[in-house]
C-alpha cells in the first residue's frame, strides 16, 4: 500500500491509477486517510455508484434487518411463484 499526503500529491491522477494496479494508494490529510485509489475488477459504473450511495446502502440494511426478523423467500420460490424457469 502506498500513502501520500494531499499536499504532496502533485502527479496526474493517471499516475496514481497506474500505481493502484499494484496496491491501493491512500491519500491522507494531516496524517488521516481521506481517499483511496484502488484497482477495480468486474464492476460497472452502476455497481460502483450503488455501492457508494448512502440511501441505497440504508435500503439494503433495512431489507436485511426485516429479512432477519420476518424471514423471506428464496430466489427459487420467487421464480416458482412468478412462473419462471429455475436456473
Secondary structure as GFF3:
##gff-version 3
##sequence-region A 1 87
A	DSSP	beta_strand	2	5	.	.	.	ID=ss1
A	DSSP	three_ten_helix	6	8	.	.	.	ID=ss2
A	DSSP	alpha_helix	13	20	.	.	.	ID=ss3
A	DSSP	beta_strand	25	29	.	.	.	ID=ss4
A	DSSP	beta_strand	32	37	.	.	.	ID=ss5
A	DSSP	alpha_helix	45	51	.	.	.	ID=ss6
A	DSSP	alpha_helix	54	70	.	.	.	ID=ss7
A	DSSP	alpha_helix	75	82	.	.	.	ID=ss8
###
